[in-house]
Structure formats: C-alpha cells, structure tokens
C-alpha cells in the first residue's frame, strides 16, 4: 500500500489433515505517524504520495476525518463528486485485477492493452472532469462548472465498457442470473470474467474454501474511538476484532444481499466461486450506484475525527486528532487487517481447501488469497 515502505504477508498452509494455516503480516502499520506534526492540508498533500493502492479512498477518508474533527461542512456537490471518485477507483481496481491477474490465475489468454490504458486513466480522467486542475481532495477544492453532461457521458462510457468487455449483456440482466444460468453464461461468454468462472466450474472447484461469511458490522464511532485510544490500540490496528469476533470486509460481505450472490451463496456458502461472483457483482452495480449518488451534507453532530469508507478492498478507517491546527495523532485501520487476521475468514477459508496434490493446493490457496485482495504483496508456502 505504501510507496516508500514495503510490506509482505507470509502465509503457510500445512497440507496434512487437519490442515493448519499460519498468517504472519509484516505490514507498515505505523506509516500514519508521518502525518503527525503536519497541518491538515500538508497531510492531504502527503497521503496521495504515501499510498499507491486505493489512494483515492485514502485521500477521501482523510478529508472526511479532518473535516469532521474540525467541524468543516463540505459543500454537498463536492461530497457527491468525491463519492463518485471512490466508486470509480473500486471499478478500476476490480478491472485491473481481471485484466492483469485473472489470466495468470486461471490459465487464460491476456487482454488487449487498449483496455488497460482506459482502465488505468479512469480516476485521473474523472477528477479532471469534476474538479479544477483535477484536485479533488484539498480542503478548498473547486468543482468545475457545467460538468453534468461530461459526468453522464463518463458513467455511460464506463457502463458500456463493462457490457462489452466483462459481461456481454446489460448489467441488470447479468445480476438477475441464477446459479444454473450463471454456469451457462460462464461457458458460452468470451470474456476473461466469464472464462475465469468457467475455470472453476470445469475443475469442479465451486465449493472450494467454503465458509460462512461474517460481514463486518456497523462500528459505533464512540466505541471505535475507545479502541483506538486504549492501551491495546496498536494490537487492535494490527489484528482487529470487534466484540471478540473476527469479521471480513470484502466484496462478498458488501454484496451478500444481491440476488445472484445470495443464490450462489446458498449453494456454495462463502466459497472461492462465490467470492469471485461477488467481485463481478460489485463491478456490475457501480454505474447504477454512481447515478444514484445525491447531494447531501456531511456535517456531524460530534467531532471525533473518525471516518469510515467502503473502499475497493473493504472498509477503511482513519482517525485524526488536531490540536491548534497541527495533527497530534493519526491512525489508519486498513481492510487487510480485518481480512488477514490470523484467525480470520481467510485463514478459515484456506483451511477448507481440499486437494491431495500439493501443487494444486498451492494454486487454490493463491486463488483464495487473491480474491481476499491484500493491499501488499504476499507469499504462500505449502508444507
């Protein structure tokens, strides 16, 4: 996640029964300390340089936390525009995984680089449409006037791209598929997304790694503040639990109520296939979500300095304390910490993978870790 600090997650899976999973994270969890002693605007300038994955969500969440702590009411149309950029980043991250990683993981042909050029520029292009000089996350950003027509065109173009390159049918129709028609779509549709699902079906891997999904619940901000201020705050950020339980914050936990995802989940629980479908379902909902974003204020009744954002990889939490115009404390809890908890849902899913072949077990583990989508590199060892 960091440009100037590396991190690595070591995962060990013992193939003998009962299978045992060990997850050890060497993550740069204290990078937020670099923001201490800075002004709020300096912090907002630094964050895009500090984070190179989910940078838009990081900047958005930082601005939300700072605005709340200083009781700054964001202008409604600016708030809506920034929400659009977070959704755009979620789409971009999902598309990059499909085009760059899924061919390797599912033994598929690579895609045309023209697709990648469009995807890679999504956030930059939309920022330029919405904000002057494309500067969306300043304390005093300025919206471009009369951007409505360009915004509509941008969303329509994104939807058409998804129809042509991912689903090959209207998005709403794809979301209405059932488990049996989904299998037919996967077999007879010539896109990387469809071929990856077909890869699971033809290998009979639909139920691999099946566990019950435990979505991360609403986190009360007063209780969250207490956890971040406790003597165990560092442990909470490194290995978070809520009310002594492990939860996940993933595309599956966010999309579990979607009709198609629920249908697949009823057959295979939180399996490898179900999680793959949930990632595609989330992507299919994004244009509609963009069109539904309305104008609303974000003035808070309290000034705790806590912001929570549903980002591409899960729920992102920032906490800031500002004294006399200078940041005295800054903490970031990333979704990877929830999802890669040593006793969490990934560990449970990996323990449910079944194969008598060590090489195949390694491959299944790679698929599962990928779909949980850590924001740093990982390595897997099967013993």
C-alpha positions as CSV (number, residue, x, y, z in Angstrom):
1,X,0.0,0.0,0.0
2,X,2.9,2.4,0.6
3,X,5.1,3.9,-2.0
4,X,8.1,4.3,0.3
5,X,7.6,1.4,2.7
6,X,7.2,-2.2,1.6
7,X,5.2,-4.9,3.3
8,X,4.7,-8.6,3.0
9,X,2.2,-11.2,4.2
10,X,3.6,-14.7,4.8
11,X,1.0,-17.5,4.6
12,X,1.9,-21.1,5.5
13,X,-0.6,-23.9,4.8
14,X,0.1,-27.4,6.1
15,X,-1.3,-30.0,3.7
16,X,-1.6,-32.8,6.2
17,X,-5.0,-33.3,7.8
18,X,-6.1,-31.4,9.8
19,X,-4.9,-28.5,7.7
20,X,-3.3,-25.7,9.7
21,X,-2.9,-22.1,8.4
22,X,-0.5,-19.5,9.7
23,X,-0.7,-15.9,8.6
24,X,2.1,-13.5,9.6
25,X,1.9,-9.9,8.4
26,X,4.9,-7.7,8.0
27,X,3.0,-4.5,7.3
28,X,3.9,-0.9,7.6
29,X,1.2,-0.1,10.1
30,X,2.8,3.0,11.5
31,X,3.1,5.0,8.3
32,X,0.4,7.3,9.5
33,X,2.9,8.6,12.1
34,X,4.5,10.5,9.2
35,X,1.4,12.8,9.3
36,X,1.9,13.9,13.0
37,X,3.2,17.4,13.3
38,X,1.7,18.4,9.9
39,X,-1.1,20.7,9.1
40,X,-4.3,19.2,7.7
41,X,-3.6,20.4,4.2
42,X,0.0,19.1,4.4
43,X,-1.4,15.7,5.4
44,X,-3.8,15.8,2.5
45,X,-0.9,16.6,0.2
46,X,1.2,13.7,1.6
47,X,-1.3,10.9,1.6
48,X,-1.5,10.5,-2.2
49,X,2.3,10.2,-2.2
50,X,2.2,7.8,0.7
51,X,-0.4,5.3,-0.7
52,X,-0.2,3.9,-4.2
53,X,-3.1,1.5,-3.8
54,X,-6.6,2.8,-3.1
55,X,-5.1,6.3,-3.0
56,X,-8.4,7.9,-3.8
57,X,-10.2,6.2,-0.9
58,X,-7.3,7.1,1.4
59,X,-7.5,10.7,0.4
60,X,-11.3,10.8,0.7
61,X,-11.3,9.2,4.1
62,X,-8.6,11.5,5.4
63,X,-10.5,14.5,4.2
64,X,-13.7,13.2,5.9
65,X,-11.9,12.6,9.2
66,X,-10.2,16.1,9.1
67,X,-13.4,17.8,8.1
68,X,-15.3,16.1,10.9
69,X,-12.7,16.8,13.6
70,X,-12.6,20.5,12.6
71,X,-16.4,20.8,12.1
72,X,-16.0,21.7,8.5
73,X,-19.2,21.2,6.5
74,X,-18.3,20.0,3.0
75,X,-20.3,21.5,0.1
76,X,-22.9,18.9,-1.0
77,X,-22.0,18.7,-4.6
78,X,-18.3,18.3,-3.8
79,X,-19.1,15.5,-1.4
80,X,-21.1,13.7,-4.1
81,X,-18.3,14.2,-6.7
82,X,-15.7,12.7,-4.3
83,X,-18.0,9.7,-3.7
84,X,-18.1,9.2,-7.4
85,X,-14.3,9.1,-7.5
86,X,-14.2,6.4,-4.7
87,X,-16.7,4.3,-6.7
88,X,-14.6,4.8,-9.9
89,X,-11.5,3.6,-8.0
90,X,-13.4,0.5,-6.9
91,X,-14.2,-0.2,-10.5
92,X,-10.7,0.5,-11.7
93,X,-9.2,-1.9,-9.0
94,X,-11.6,-4.7,-9.9
95,X,-10.9,-4.3,-13.7
96,X,-7.1,-4.2,-13.2
97,X,-7.4,-7.5,-11.2
98,X,-9.5,-9.0,-14.0
99,X,-7.2,-7.9,-16.8
100,X,-3.8,-8.3,-15.1
101,X,-4.2,-11.2,-12.6
102,X,-7.0,-13.4,-13.7
103,X,-5.4,-14.6,-16.9
104,X,-2.4,-15.9,-14.8
105,X,-4.5,-17.4,-12.1
106,X,-7.0,-19.1,-14.4
107,X,-4.7,-20.0,-17.3
108,X,-6.3,-17.6,-19.7
109,X,-5.1,-15.5,-22.6
110,X,-4.1,-11.9,-21.8
111,X,-6.2,-8.9,-22.9
112,X,-5.7,-6.1,-25.3
113,X,-3.5,-3.3,-23.8
114,X,-6.0,-0.8,-25.1
115,X,-8.4,-2.0,-22.3
116,X,-5.7,-1.4,-19.7
117,X,-5.0,2.2,-20.9
118,X,-8.7,3.1,-20.5
119,X,-8.9,1.5,-17.1
120,X,-5.6,3.0,-15.7
121,X,-6.8,6.5,-16.5
122,X,-10.3,6.3,-15.1
123,X,-9.7,8.2,-11.8
124,X,-7.4,10.8,-13.4
125,X,-9.9,11.5,-16.2
126,X,-12.9,11.7,-13.9
127,X,-11.1,14.0,-11.5
128,X,-10.3,16.4,-14.4
129,X,-14.0,16.4,-15.3
130,X,-15.2,17.1,-11.8
131,X,-12.6,19.4,-10.2
132,X,-10.5,22.2,-11.4
133,X,-7.0,21.0,-12.1
134,X,-8.3,17.6,-11.1
135,X,-7.6,18.5,-7.4
136,X,-10.4,16.7,-5.6
137,X,-9.0,16.3,-2.1
138,X,-7.9,19.8,-1.0
139,X,-9.6,21.5,2.0
140,X,-10.8,24.0,-0.5
141,X,-11.2,22.2,-3.8
142,X,-13.2,23.8,-6.6
143,X,-15.7,22.0,-8.8
144,X,-15.7,22.5,-12.5
145,X,-18.9,24.3,-13.5
146,X,-21.3,22.6,-16.0
147,X,-19.7,19.2,-15.7
148,X,-23.1,17.4,-15.7
149,X,-23.1,16.4,-19.3
150,X,-19.5,15.1,-19.1
151,X,-20.3,13.2,-15.9
152,X,-23.2,11.5,-17.5
153,X,-21.0,10.6,-20.5
154,X,-18.3,9.2,-18.3
155,X,-20.7,6.9,-16.4
156,X,-22.4,5.8,-19.7
157,X,-19.0,5.0,-21.2
158,X,-17.9,3.0,-18.2
159,X,-21.2,1.0,-18.3
160,X,-20.7,0.3,-22.0
161,X,-17.1,-0.8,-21.4
162,X,-18.4,-3.2,-18.7
163,X,-21.0,-4.6,-21.0
164,X,-18.6,-5.1,-23.9
165,X,-15.5,-6.3,-22.1
166,X,-16.8,-8.1,-19.0
167,X,-20.5,-9.2,-19.1
168,X,-21.6,-9.0,-22.8
169,X,-25.2,-8.3,-21.7
170,X,-26.9,-5.4,-19.8
171,X,-25.6,-5.3,-16.3
172,X,-29.1,-5.5,-14.7
173,X,-29.7,-8.7,-16.7
174,X,-26.4,-10.3,-15.5
175,X,-27.3,-9.5,-11.9
176,X,-30.6,-11.4,-12.3
177,X,-28.9,-14.7,-13.4
178,X,-29.4,-17.7,-11.2
179,X,-26.8,-20.3,-10.3
180,X,-27.6,-22.6,-13.3
181,X,-27.8,-19.7,-15.9
182,X,-24.6,-18.3,-14.5
183,X,-22.8,-21.5,-15.3
184,X,-24.2,-21.3,-18.9
185,X,-23.0,-17.7,-19.2
186,X,-19.5,-18.7,-18.0
187,X,-19.2,-21.4,-20.5
188,X,-20.5,-19.5,-23.5
189,X,-19.3,-16.0,-23.0
190,X,-15.9,-14.9,-24.4
191,X,-14.6,-12.5,-21.7
192,X,-11.9,-13.0,-19.1
193,X,-14.5,-12.6,-16.4
194,X,-16.7,-15.4,-17.8
195,X,-13.8,-17.7,-18.6
196,X,-12.4,-17.4,-15.1
197,X,-15.8,-18.6,-13.7
198,X,-15.8,-21.4,-16.2
199,X,-12.3,-22.4,-15.0
200,X,-13.8,-23.1,-11.5
201,X,-16.8,-25.0,-12.9
202,X,-14.8,-27.2,-15.2
203,X,-12.3,-28.1,-12.4
204,X,-15.3,-28.7,-10.0
205,X,-13.9,-26.1,-7.6
206,X,-17.2,-24.3,-6.9
207,X,-17.3,-25.2,-3.2
208,X,-13.5,-24.9,-2.5
209,X,-12.8,-23.0,0.7
210,X,-16.4,-22.7,1.7
211,X,-17.1,-20.9,5.0
212,X,-19.9,-18.8,6.3
213,X,-19.5,-15.1,5.5
214,X,-19.3,-12.8,8.6
215,X,-19.7,-9.3,7.3
216,X,-18.1,-6.6,9.4
217,X,-21.0,-4.9,11.2
218,X,-21.6,-1.2,11.8
219,X,-18.9,0.1,14.0
220,X,-20.1,2.6,16.6
221,X,-17.7,5.5,16.4
222,X,-17.5,6.2,20.2
223,X,-16.6,2.5,20.7
224,X,-14.2,2.7,17.9
225,X,-12.6,5.8,19.4
226,X,-12.2,3.9,22.7
227,X,-10.4,1.1,20.9
228,X,-8.1,3.5,19.2
229,X,-7.3,5.2,22.4
230,X,-6.8,2.1,24.6
231,X,-3.5,0.7,25.7
232,X,-4.1,-2.1,23.2
233,X,-4.6,0.3,20.3
234,X,-1.6,-1.0,18.4
235,X,-2.7,-4.6,18.7
236,X,-6.3,-3.6,17.7
237,X,-4.9,-2.0,14.5
238,X,-2.6,-4.9,13.7
239,X,-5.1,-7.8,14.5
240,X,-8.6,-6.2,14.7
241,X,-11.6,-7.9,16.2
242,X,-14.9,-6.5,17.1
243,X,-16.6,-7.7,20.3
244,X,-14.1,-10.5,20.4
245,X,-15.1,-11.8,16.9
246,X,-13.3,-11.8,13.6
247,X,-15.1,-10.4,10.6
248,X,-14.5,-9.8,6.9
249,X,-14.8,-6.7,4.9
250,X,-14.8,-7.8,1.2
251,X,-16.8,-7.7,-2.0
252,X,-18.7,-10.7,-0.7
253,X,-19.7,-9.1,2.6
254,X,-20.8,-6.0,0.8
255,X,-22.7,-7.8,-2.0
256,X,-24.2,-10.7,0.1
257,X,-27.8,-9.4,-0.4
258,X,-27.5,-9.2,-4.2
259,X,-29.9,-11.7,-5.7
260,X,-27.3,-13.5,-7.8
261,X,-24.7,-13.6,-5.0
262,X,-27.3,-14.8,-2.5
263,X,-28.3,-17.6,-4.9
264,X,-24.7,-18.8,-5.4
265,X,-24.0,-18.4,-1.6
266,X,-27.0,-20.7,-0.8
267,X,-25.4,-23.4,-2.9
268,X,-21.7,-22.9,-2.0
269,X,-21.5,-20.6,1.0
270,X,-18.5,-18.3,1.0
271,X,-16.5,-20.4,-1.4
272,X,-13.9,-19.5,-4.0
273,X,-16.6,-19.3,-6.7
274,X,-19.0,-17.3,-4.6
275,X,-16.3,-14.7,-3.8
276,X,-15.4,-14.4,-7.5
277,X,-19.0,-13.9,-8.4
278,X,-19.3,-11.2,-5.7
279,X,-16.4,-9.3,-7.1
280,X,-18.1,-9.3,-10.5
281,X,-21.5,-8.4,-9.0
282,X,-20.0,-5.4,-7.2
283,X,-18.5,-4.2,-10.5
284,X,-21.8,-4.6,-12.3
285,X,-23.6,-2.4,-9.7
286,X,-21.2,0.6,-9.9
287,X,-22.7,2.6,-12.8
288,X,-26.1,2.4,-11.1
289,X,-24.6,3.4,-7.8
290,X,-23.0,6.4,-9.5
291,X,-26.3,7.6,-10.9
292,X,-27.9,7.3,-7.5
293,X,-25.4,9.5,-5.6
294,X,-27.3,12.6,-4.5
295,X,-26.3,15.8,-2.8
296,X,-26.1,15.6,0.9
297,X,-24.2,17.4,3.6
298,X,-21.8,15.6,5.9
299,X,-22.0,17.9,8.9
300,X,-21.6,15.8,12.1
301,X,-23.1,16.2,15.5
302,X,-19.8,15.3,17.1
303,X,-16.2,16.0,16.2
304,X,-14.5,12.7,16.8
305,X,-12.3,12.8,13.8
306,X,-13.2,9.3,12.6
307,X,-14.2,8.4,9.1
308,X,-15.1,5.1,7.6
309,X,-15.2,4.4,3.8
310,X,-16.1,1.3,1.9
311,X,-13.1,1.1,-0.4
312,X,-12.2,-1.4,-3.1
313,X,-10.6,-3.8,-0.6
314,X,-13.0,-3.2,2.2
315,X,-13.7,-0.8,5.0
316,X,-11.0,1.9,5.5
317,X,-10.9,3.8,8.8
318,X,-9.0,7.0,9.6
319,X,-8.7,8.7,12.9
320,X,-7.2,12.2,13.4
321,X,-6.7,14.5,16.3
322,X,-5.8,18.1,15.5
323,X,-4.6,20.5,18.2
324,X,-4.0,24.2,17.5
325,X,-4.1,23.5,13.7
326,X,-1.5,20.7,13.9
327,X,-2.1,16.9,13.7
328,X,-1.2,15.4,17.1
329,X,-2.4,11.8,16.3
330,X,-3.2,9.9,13.2
331,X,-4.2,6.2,12.9
332,X,-5.3,4.2,9.9
333,X,-7.0,0.8,10.1
334,X,-7.0,-0.8,6.6
335,X,-9.3,-3.6,5.5
336,X,-6.4,-6.0,5.0
337,X,-6.0,-6.2,8.8
338,X,-9.6,-7.5,9.2
339,X,-9.4,-9.9,6.3
340,X,-5.9,-11.3,7.0
341,X,-6.3,-11.7,10.8
342,X,-4.5,-14.9,11.8
343,X,-7.9,-16.4,13.0
344,X,-10.0,-14.5,10.4
345,X,-12.1,-15.5,7.4
346,X,-9.2,-16.0,5.0
347,X,-7.4,-18.4,7.4
348,X,-10.7,-20.3,7.8
349,X,-11.2,-20.4,4.1
350,X,-7.7,-21.7,3.4
351,X,-8.2,-24.4,5.9
352,X,-11.2,-25.7,4.0
353,X,-9.3,-26.1,0.7
354,X,-9.2,-29.7,-0.4
355,X,-6.6,-31.4,-2.6
356,X,-4.3,-34.4,-2.4
357,X,-1.9,-32.6,-4.7
358,X,0.4,-30.1,-3.0
359,X,0.9,-28.1,-6.2
360,X,-2.8,-27.8,-6.8
361,X,-3.3,-26.9,-3.1
362,X,-0.8,-24.1,-3.6
363,X,-2.7,-22.9,-6.6
364,X,-6.1,-23.0,-4.8
365,X,-4.5,-21.0,-1.9
366,X,-3.2,-18.4,-4.4
367,X,-6.7,-18.0,-5.9
368,X,-8.2,-17.6,-2.4
369,X,-5.7,-15.1,-1.2
370,X,-6.0,-13.1,-4.4
371,X,-9.8,-12.8,-4.1
372,X,-9.4,-11.5,-0.5
373,X,-7.1,-8.9,-2.2
374,X,-4.5,-7.7,0.3
375,X,-3.0,-4.3,-0.3
376,X,0.6,-5.5,0.0
377,X,2.5,-8.5,-1.5
378,X,2.1,-12.0,-0.2
379,X,3.8,-15.3,-0.4
380,X,2.3,-18.8,0.2
381,X,4.1,-21.8,1.3
382,X,2.5,-25.3,1.4
383,X,4.3,-27.8,3.7
